[in-house]
Amino acid sequence: MSVAVSIRMPDELIRELDSVAKTTERSRSFHIQKALEIYLEDQADLQIALDRLHDSSDPITSIDEMRNELNV
């Protein structure tokens, strides 16, 4: 199931979107959906990284320790 969503975007962004849509023979909606999927995945990855950064029980490995582990 899909739901219609209305957004406002700057004219220049719409021109770029239309250009990509025409070149790829895909709709605006297709490209907006793909871009939003990637953005949301990136935000989830960022949140995981921030949670781990602030988790004092998560061990930190120095670059020297990493090199030793990898024998480089």
LINZIUR-V448632 format. One record per pair of residues at least 24 apart in sequence whose ideal C-beta (glycine too) atoms are under 6 Angstrom apart, sorted by the first residue. I is the first residue (numbers start at 0). GAP is how many residues later the second one is. Records with the same first field share a line. If there is no record, write none. Layout:
BEGIN
I: GAP, GAP
END
This chain:
BEGIN
none
END
